Structures are given as C-alpha cells and as structure tokens.
Amino acid sequence: RENSSENILSSVNRLLLHEGRLMLAESTRLLDVYLFLFDDFLLITKIKRNKKKYGASDTSIIPVCPFLTPELQSFIREGGFFTVLDQPIPLDRLILKHVDPL
C-alpha cells in the first residue's frame, strides 16, 4: 500500500542481514526480483529501470544509505528503483526448503 510503504524501513532497531538478486518463477514467466532480508522479515521487490539517468548534479537527491552494497547504490544512481511486490513476509512465518536445481 502506498501509505504504509513509507513505514516499512523506518524502524531504527531493524537490521539488514542480506540483500541480492533472484529470479522468481511466476506462473509461466521468470521475474527479476531483489530481496531484502531483515532480522524480522523478508521483503521481495521488483526491479525497475527508469529511463532518466541521474547526472552528477542530481546525485544529491539520492539518499545516503551506507548499508547498501556499492552495486545497489550504482543501480540507484543509474535511475533504477524497486517496487514492493507483496506484503513483507515475517520470518516467524517463513519456511525454507532446499530444492534440487535439477
């Protein structure tokens, strides 16, 4: 939801444990997603690319986030952004299973 998405990352006690790209199988297609694993939930986002690239004068509008990887910071500077695909998944409701790649 638009109004509650601003509060997702606002907790100062929340820790980012890991983040990275993943291909998500969605019915008949593959979706390029970016996951953010926090200490209390998993956030799945869809990768979007903006046609406008930020120039050197525009970099001041990009928030400084020291916990983001250099690759992710570069992606954002190039006009990329993420939209939340679904509600965050609380870790106490998450079940992990090993799936054989074959």
C-alpha positions in Angstrom: 0.0 0.0 0.0 1.2 3.4 -0.8 0.5 4.9 2.6 2.1 2.2 4.7 5.2 1.5 2.5 7.0 4.6 3.9 7.0 3.0 7.4 8.4 -0.4 6.3 12.0 0.7 6.7 11.6 3.3 9.4 12.5 1.2 12.4 15.9 2.1 13.8 16.1 -1.3 15.5 15.7 -3.3 12.2 18.9 -4.8 10.7 19.5 -5.6 7.1 21.1 -9.0 7.1 21.4 -9.7 3.4 20.2 -8.4 0.0 20.5 -9.6 -3.5 19.0 -10.5 -6.9 16.9 -13.6 -7.5 14.9 -15.0 -10.4 11.4 -15.7 -9.3 9.3 -18.2 -11.2 5.8 -16.7 -11.5 3.4 -18.9 -13.4 4.8 -19.0 -16.9 7.5 -16.4 -16.7 10.6 -15.5 -14.8 10.7 -12.3 -12.8 13.9 -10.4 -11.9 13.5 -9.5 -8.2 15.6 -8.1 -5.5 15.3 -9.4 -1.9 16.0 -7.6 1.3 16.4 -9.9 4.3 15.9 -8.0 7.6 16.2 -9.5 11.0 12.4 -9.6 11.3 11.0 -10.0 7.7 11.8 -10.7 4.1 10.9 -8.0 1.5 10.6 -9.0 -2.1 10.8 -6.2 -4.6 10.6 -5.9 -8.4 13.5 -4.3 -10.2 12.5 -1.3 -12.3 14.7 0.8 -14.5 14.0 4.5 -15.1 14.8 5.9 -18.5 16.2 9.1 -16.9 19.7 8.6 -15.5 20.9 10.9 -12.8 23.7 13.2 -13.7 26.4 14.4 -11.5 24.3 17.3 -10.3 21.4 15.0 -9.4 23.3 12.7 -7.1 22.4 14.9 -4.1 18.8 13.7 -4.3 19.8 10.1 -3.7 19.6 9.3 0.0 22.9 8.2 1.5 22.4 4.6 2.7 25.7 3.2 3.9 24.3 -0.3 4.4 23.5 -0.8 0.7 26.1 -2.5 -1.5 28.1 -0.5 -4.0 26.4 -2.4 -6.8 23.0 -1.4 -5.4 24.0 2.2 -4.9 25.3 2.3 -8.5 22.0 0.8 -9.8 20.0 3.6 -7.9 22.3 6.3 -9.3 21.6 5.0 -12.8 17.9 5.6 -12.3 16.9 2.1 -11.0 14.4 1.7 -8.3 12.4 -1.1 -6.6 8.7 -1.6 -6.0 7.4 -3.9 -3.3 5.8 -7.0 -4.9 3.8 -8.1 -1.9 3.5 -7.7 1.8 6.7 -8.3 3.8 7.0 -11.9 5.0 7.6 -12.2 8.8 10.5 -14.5 9.5 8.5 -16.5 12.0 6.1 -17.4 9.2 8.8 -18.2 6.6 9.6 -21.9 5.8 12.8 -22.6 3.9 13.2 -25.7 1.8 16.2 -27.0 -0.2 15.1 -27.6 -3.8 17.3 -29.7 -6.1 18.2 -27.5 -9.2 17.5 -30.4 -11.5 
